[in-house]
Amino acid sequence: MKSAYRQVAAPTLAAAFYMLLLLPPEFSVSLGSMRLSGYRVLLLVVTPMLLMRLFEGRSTRPTAVDYLILGHAAWVILALIVYAGPVDGIESGGIYFVECVGAFL
């Protein structure tokens, strides 16, 4: 039963992601200095679940590419913290991590 769920979930998430990309910027919500559009909200919700699914290792094992993408996102966060300071670096780097890793997964 779980395998059928996983087969349906990935195409459904991909379709929802692409549909939300088509929304104009006027449909975004501002929280402080962060602008949350539809696809960002979707990625914020599903990225932790997709990371857990990746490292559970039931269906597939993480590959070198997975680790390289995670390393890239971590390096960008570190670079933004050094360049812009801790507060702005974590805010900008965090959303970059979600957009990069979430979209990849």
C-alpha positions as CSV (number, residue, x, y, z in Angstrom):
1,M,0.0,0.0,0.0
2,K,2.8,2.4,0.8
3,S,4.5,1.9,-2.6
4,A,1.3,3.0,-4.4
5,Y,1.2,6.1,-2.2
6,R,4.8,6.9,-3.1
7,Q,4.1,6.4,-6.8
8,V,1.2,8.8,-6.7
9,A,2.8,11.4,-4.3
10,A,5.8,12.3,-6.5
11,P,3.9,13.2,-9.7
12,T,1.3,15.0,-7.6
13,L,3.9,17.1,-5.8
14,A,5.7,17.9,-9.1
15,A,2.4,19.0,-10.7
16,A,1.5,21.1,-7.7
17,F,5.0,22.7,-7.7
18,Y,4.8,23.6,-11.4
19,M,1.2,24.9,-11.1
20,L,2.3,27.1,-8.2
21,L,5.2,28.4,-10.2
22,L,2.7,29.9,-12.7
23,L,1.0,32.1,-10.1
24,P,1.8,35.8,-10.4
25,P,3.8,37.5,-7.6
26,E,0.6,39.3,-6.5
27,F,-0.5,36.0,-4.9
28,S,2.5,36.0,-2.4
29,V,2.3,36.8,1.3
30,S,4.9,38.9,3.0
31,L,6.0,37.9,6.5
32,G,8.4,40.6,7.7
33,S,11.1,40.9,5.1
34,M,10.3,37.5,3.6
35,R,8.0,37.0,0.6
36,L,6.3,33.7,0.5
37,S,4.9,32.7,-2.8
38,G,2.8,29.6,-3.4
39,Y,5.7,27.4,-4.5
40,R,7.8,28.5,-1.5
41,V,5.1,27.5,0.9
42,L,4.8,24.1,-0.8
43,L,8.6,23.6,-0.6
44,L,8.7,24.7,3.1
45,V,6.1,22.1,3.9
46,V,7.5,19.2,1.8
47,T,11.3,19.6,2.1
48,P,11.7,18.2,5.6
49,M,9.5,15.2,4.7
50,L,11.5,14.6,1.5
51,L,14.8,14.8,3.4
52,M,13.5,12.3,5.9
53,R,12.4,10.0,3.0
54,L,15.8,10.3,1.4
55,F,17.8,9.4,4.5
56,E,15.4,6.6,5.6
57,G,17.0,4.5,2.9
58,R,14.0,2.2,2.4
59,S,13.5,2.6,-1.4
60,T,16.8,4.2,-2.4
61,R,20.1,5.1,-0.8
62,P,21.5,8.7,-1.1
63,T,24.0,9.1,-3.9
64,A,26.9,11.3,-4.4
65,V,24.8,13.8,-6.2
66,D,22.4,14.1,-3.2
67,Y,25.4,14.9,-0.9
68,L,26.8,17.4,-3.4
69,I,23.5,19.3,-3.6
70,L,23.3,19.4,0.2
71,G,26.9,20.5,0.4
72,H,26.3,23.2,-2.2
73,A,23.3,24.5,-0.2
74,A,25.2,24.5,3.1
75,W,28.2,26.3,1.4
76,V,25.8,29.0,0.1
77,I,24.3,29.5,3.6
78,L,27.8,29.8,5.0
79,A,28.9,32.3,2.3
80,L,25.7,34.4,2.9
81,I,26.3,34.4,6.6
82,V,29.9,35.6,6.1
83,Y,28.9,38.2,3.5
84,A,25.6,39.6,4.9
85,G,25.9,38.8,8.6
86,P,24.1,36.1,10.6
87,V,20.5,37.3,10.5
88,D,20.3,38.2,6.8
89,G,22.5,35.3,5.9
90,I,20.4,32.7,7.7
91,E,17.2,34.2,6.3
92,S,18.4,34.4,2.7
93,G,20.4,31.1,2.9
94,G,17.5,29.3,4.5
95,I,15.1,30.1,1.7
96,Y,17.8,29.3,-0.8
97,F,18.3,25.9,0.9
98,V,14.6,25.2,0.7
99,E,14.3,26.3,-3.0
100,C,17.5,24.4,-4.1
101,V,17.2,21.2,-2.1
102,G,13.4,21.0,-2.0
103,A,13.1,21.4,-5.8
104,F,15.9,18.9,-6.3
105,L,14.2,16.3,-4.1
